[in-house]
Amino acid sequence: MAGALLILASLLATASGASLRRKQHLEANMGMWRPCGKEGDAIAEEGQVRFGVGLTWVESNVPRGASCAISTFGEDPSPGIQKMCECAGEQSASLMEQHLVKDDMGLTWRKCASEGEDCGCDSGTIRFGNTARWVVTEKGAAQGSHLSCATESFSGNDPALGQKKECWCQVLDAGAPPPANPSVAIVLLSRRAPDLKTWLQYHLDYMDVKHVFMDVEDSPHFDEAWQSLSKADQDRVTVWKAPPRMRPQDDYTTLQGRQTAAMTRAKTACKQMGIDWLLHIDDDELLYAPLHRPIGEILASVPQGFGQAYVPNVEAIYGSSDVKSCFTETSKVNMNRYTFVSYANGKAAVRVADDQAIPAGPHQWRTPEGLEVSGVHLDAETFGSPLWLVHFESCPFARWEDKFWELGNTSPEKVNGIPFKFYKSSIKRMQYCRSRSEAGESFLEKDGEECSQAALKDLWSHWKTAENPAIRQQDLMPITIPWDKIKAGK
């Protein structure tokens, strides 16, 4: 008994008062903690959290969405062992139960109606849906009035098909200062962009991106698109033109190297220009804010000390293979990442002032030693992510056809290593058709001709439209973008 007491006294004496420290916890205190994430997960709560396993932990006060990872807590309490996160104390009576929520984006919401009831909302900004799936009125659109909490009040858009929904009204604080809006830049590698003017107008004029860095490759129509932009937009874009080149063999795997080089170059330029945040996306992706907020306002809520913010991606679903203007003709996205035809791990915006952050491919930033830069996952917010990356992959059909015809030169070994079935299927079909074309064959529009336009469109539609058997109607989510106003420069 005396020996046990000596051990207990020794454990208590070694605990320091620092917020990030290794601690030995007594079994009697275990009831103060409850599991809230596995290593690598986003922590769904804010407050005191510990990271470790068994009796060895480190603690910190973290925001909702922080990674359950070494980068968040500053040290590894149990090297080489799988760890977890536990949150402190019993969950208190939630503000949600009081029908009032202050989310981590600095906004306050009041539940005003269940589906089918009337919602009275002084601010006029109302969200309709549940959990992480919402559509929202235009800011102030229903100010001071009552609105039926139903799809009909939101242009027929149902954000959660078959599920019970509710309405929440944004509560305005008349004495609050205007929201912060730090500067944000985008960097991209662009090659034969199908609708560059619309892409730039959207991000510069609507999402309030301060600057765009473009590394342009093999784009014969780029100058035409560039001249169609306003002088004000041109002044906010830096263009780096690569020398003409053919798409190299195995370009699928060499592309990331060129993207990483562009990200590094842009981060250096951002620091010289005083830009706060940088994000890499592609010319077939749009940053989408369901609340129609500028991107800077959203990233302003990321707590200091966190060097990157993970933005989840979703995939656009097209009406048919006849779609021409992919951005403006698309109104629904697939939210089920398990049925995406391409990547599903999102992309990360980096805080430019973080000198240790270097690109680790196009999706995230790491330290020079290869460690993860501490980050926040935006999809762990109270109402789901306030910012999405909508991927308009392989659209329109002509772009898919051109892209994968060229990627037909990918070696069989590299094709087998591609993780996406859609890419594999597309490359293999094009390799087959290329070999027949080079042999002098022509492809007639008839049943069973795999290389005819009709057959290629069927293949494309099988993956990229609602014809995809893996996509369920309940996985689809409406997106609302005021394209008429954007095109008119409003």
N, C-alpha and C positions, 0 to 999 in steps of 0.2 A: 504493500500500500504506500509506504513512504517513497519507494522508487517511482511509482506512478505519479505521485504528487510532484516529485522533483522534475520529471519529464514535462508535466503540465506547466510548471513554473518556467521552465526553460523555453517552451514554445511561446508563452505569453510575453516573455522578456524580449524575444527577437522580433516581434511585430513592430514595424515603424509607423509613423504617422503620415507618411506620404500617400497620395492618392493612387499612385502606381507602385505597388510593392508586392513581393512574394509573401504570402501569409499561410500559416498553418491554422486551420479552423477546427475547433472542437466539435465533436459529434452533436453536442447539445445545441449548437448554433445552426445546424443544418436546416432547421425548419424556417430560418429567415430567408432562405434562397429557394428559388424554383426554376427549373429549366426553361430557357427561352431562346435556344438556338444551338445548332451544331456548328463546329468549326467551319468557316466559310460561308455561313448563312448571314443574311441581313437581320439585325436585331430589331424586332418589331415594336419595341418600347423605348422610351427615353428614361434616364435616371441612372441609379447606381447599378452597375453590372460587374460580375466577376467572370474571369476567363481562366480555364484550367481544367483539372481533373483530380479526383480523389481529394486529398487534403492540401493540394498546392495550387494556389490561385493568385492572380493579380486583379486589382479592381480599378475602375474608373467611372466617372460620370459621363455617359455617352448620349448622343441624340438618337432618336428613332432613325433606323436605316443604316447605322454604323455597322461595319463588318465585324463579325465574330472572328477576329483574326489578330495575329501578333501586331500588325500595323496599327490597330486601334489602341492596343493596351501598352505598346512600347517595349514589351519584353515577352519572352517565351518561358512560362513557368514550368513546363514539362517537355523539354526538347525531345523530339522523336516520337512523341505520344499523341494520339488523337485527342483533341480537347473539345470543350463545349462552353457555352455561356449560360449563366444563371442570373436572373434579375432579383433585386432585393425586395423582401417583404411581400405581404399579401397585396394583391391588386386592390387599390382603393376604389371607392364608389366612383364610377366613371362619369365624366362630364357628359358622355354620350347618353347615359341614363337620365340626365337632367335636360336632354334635348338641346345641349349647347356644347360646341366643340371648338377649341382653338387649335388649329392644325399647325404643323411645323413650318408651314410656309408663311406664317404670320397673319393668317386670315381667321376670322371667327364666323362660325356657322350655327344657325338655329334650326332644328327640325320644325318644319311648318305644316307638314301634312304627310299622311300615308297615301299610297296610290288610290285614286278615286275621290279623295277629299280636295277641298279648296285650300290653297296656300296663300296667305297674306304676307307680302314681303315689301318692306319700305324701301330697301335698296334696289329692288327689281332684278337682282342677280340670283338666280335660282338654279340649283343642280337637281337632276332627276335620275334616280338609279338606285344602286346598292353596292355595298362593299367597295370594290375598286373600279366599278364600271358606271360612268356618269355621262350625261349630256347636260349642257349648261345653256341658259339663255344668254343672248348678247348682253354685255354689261349694261345694267340699268334699263333693259328693254321693257320690263314689267313694273317699273318703279311705282310704288304706292298703290298697287292694284292687287286683286285676287286672281290667282291662276289655278286652273284645274290641274291637279297632280296626275297627269295622264300623258300618254304618248302624243295625243292630238295637240297638246300645248307646246310640244317640242318638235314640230314639223314632222310628226309621225315616227320619230326616231325612238327605237326601243333599245336601250343599252344593255338590257339583261333579259333576253327573251325567255318567257316562261317562269320568271322569278318575280316575287313580290318586291315592289320598288317603293321609294319614298322621296319626298322633296325636302331640301334644306335651303334656307335663305341666308345669304351673306349678311352679316351684321357689321355695319360701318361704325367706326369710331371717329366722330367729327373732330376730335382733338389730336388724332394720331398724325405723325409726320408722313409725308409722302413716302411710298416704299422705295427702298434703295434699288438702283438699277445699274450695277457695275457693267463695264464693257465686256463683250464676248465676241470672239472671232471664230471663224470656221476655216479649216484647211481641208483640201480635197485634191485627189488626183483625178483629173477629168479626161475622158477619152470618148469623143463622138457623142457628147451628151445630146439626148433627143429633144430636150426642151430647156435649154440653159437659161433663156431669158425669164421664163416663169419661175424657175428654181431660184434665180438671183433676186427677182422682185419679191418673192415670198419671204425669203430670209432677211433681206436688207430692209424692206419697207414694212413688212407685217410683223415679223418676229423681232425686229430691232437689233439684228446682228450688226455690230459696229464695223467689222471688216471681214473680208473673205480673201484667203490665199489660195490661188488655183495653180496647180502644176498641170499644164495642158499637154496632152500627148495626142499626136495623130488625129487632129480634128479639123478637117478641111473647111467646115462651115462655121468655125469658131468666130472669125472676123465678122461675118454677117450678123451673128447673134450679138456680138459685142457692140456693134454700131447701133443696134436697136435699143440699147440701154440709154437711160438718161445720163447726163454728165455727172449728176450728183451720185448716181449709183456707180458709175465707172470710177469715181474718185475713191470709193470705198472698197475697191477690189485690186489686189496685187496679182499680176499674171506672170507666171514663169512658164516659158514655152520650151518644151523638150525638143531636140532635133527629130526630124521625121524618122520613124522606125517601123518595121513590121512587128507584129505581135510575135515575140520569140516562142520557141518551143518550150512547153511547160510553163507558160506565162501564169497559170493559176497559182504556182508556187513562188514565182519571182515578183509578183505584184506587191506583196506585203513589204518587200524590201524597199521598193520605190515609195510606197506610202509612208513608211517609217522615216525615210530621208526627208520627205516633204513636211512631216510633223515636226521633226527636229528643227528644220529651217524656219518654219512658221513660229515656233515657240521663241526662238531667238529674236525674230522680228517683233513679236508681240511685246516682249520685254522692253525693247527699244521704244515702242510706240505707247507704252503705258497701259496696255490692254490687260484686263484682269483674268479672263478665262479663255481657254482654247479647246475646241472640240473637233475631232476628225469625223466627217461623214462623207458620203459619196454623192455623185450627181444624180443618183436615183433614190435619194432619201430626203425626207422632209422632217424637220423638227416640229412636233405638233404639241401645242398646249391646250388641253381640253377647256381650260378657263380663259383661253385667248389672252394670256398674259405674256409680256415680253420675256425673252429668255433670261435677261439679266436679273429681273425681279425674282425669278425662280431660283437662280443660282445664288442670289444674295442671302438666301436663308441657310446655306450650308455653313455650319459653325466653323469658326477659325480653328486651325489645327488639323483640318481634314483637307488633303491635297487634291482629291478628285471626287467627282459625283457620277455615279453610274446611272445612265439613262437606258431604260428598257426599250427593246425594239418590238414592233409588231409588223405584220406583213399585209400589204394591200391585196385585196381580192377584186378582180376585174369582172366586168359584166360578160365579156366575150373576147374572142381573139381579134375582133374588129376595133377594139379601143385604139384611139389615136393620141389623145391628150391624156396621158396616164394620170397626171396629177389632178387635173380638173374634172375628169370623168369618173373618178373613184370616190365612193361614198362609204365603203365598209372595209374593215380590216379584220384579219384573223388574230385573235388574242391567245390562242392555244399554242404555246411554243413547241409542244411536242409534235405538232403537225406542220411546223414551218418547213419550207423547202430549202431554206438557207440558214444562216447562223441565228442563234437565239440568245446570245449572251450580252446583247446590248453594246453600248460604247460609253466611254467615260470622258467627261469634261475635266480638264486639269487646271489647277490654280497656277497661273503663269509664274507667280512669285516663288513657287516651290522649286528651288534650284536643283534639288535631288531627283526630280521627276523627269524620266526620259521615256520615250515611247517603247512599249513592248508589243509591237504590232499595232494594227489600227484600232484595237478595242480597249486598251487600257495603258496605264503608265506605271512604271516601276522605278526603283532606285538603281544606280549603277551596279549595285551588288545583286540585283535581281529580286529584291524584296518588294512586296506590294506596297504602293503608296497608300497611306490611310485614306479610306474613302467612305462615302455615304451612298446607300442605295435608295434612289428616289422612289422606287416602287414599294417601299415600306412606309410611305406616308399614310396618314389617317384615312384618306379617301382614295388611296392608290396614287400612282405616279402623276405629278403635275406636268410632266414632260415625257413625251414618247418620241421615238425615232421610227417613222413610218417608212418601211422599205418597199419601194415600188420595183421589185426585182424583175429583171428580164422583160421590160415593157417599153415600147409596144412590141408586138410580135416580130416586126422587122428587125428590131434591135437584138432580140434573142437569136433570131436566125443568123444575123451577121456575127454576133459574139461567139456563138458555139460552132459556127462554121470555121472560124479562125482557131478556136480552141481545139479543133479536131487534130491539131498537130501535137497534142499532149501525149506523152509516152504512155504505153499501157501500164507501166509500174506506177506512174503518178496518178493515172485515172483511178486505179484500184485503191489508192490512198486517199482519195477525196471523200469526205465524210457525208456529203449530201447526195441522196439518191437522184434528186432532180438534175443535178449537175452531171452525174455519171450517165444517166439516161440520155440527156441532151448531147453530151460529147460523143457517146457511142453511136447514137443515131447519125450524127453529122459525120463521124469518121466513116461510117458505112456509105453514106451518100457521097462523100468526097471521093472515096475510092471508085465508086461507080461513075461519077462525073469525069474523073481523070481517065477512065477507061473509054470515054466517049459515049456513055449511055445517056439517054434522055428520059425524063420522068413524066409519064402521062397521068392525067387526072382520071384515075380509075380505081375501083375497089382493090384494096390489097397492095397498092403501090406505096411503099413506106416512105419514099422520098418526094412524093408529090406535095404541093402546097397544102392540099386538103388534109393529108395525113400528118404533116408537120404541125398544122394548126390544131389538129385533134390532140397531138402529144402535148402541145403547149397548154391547151385548155384543160387537159386532164390534171395538170399541176397548178395552174394559175387562176382558175375561176372556181365558182361554186360547184362545178362538175367534179372537182377533186373529191373522191369518196371518203377521204380522211377528214374532211372539214364538215363540222356540224353547224347547223343554223345557230345554235346557242353559243357557238364560239365566235360569231361575227359581232362586231361592234361598229356602230355608225361614227363617222367623223364629220365634223361640220367646219368648213373653211369658206369664208366669204370671198370666193374667187372674183365675183363681179367687181367688188370694191377694190381688191388687190390689183386687178387688171386696169382699173380706172385710175390707179394711183392714189386712192383715198385711204 
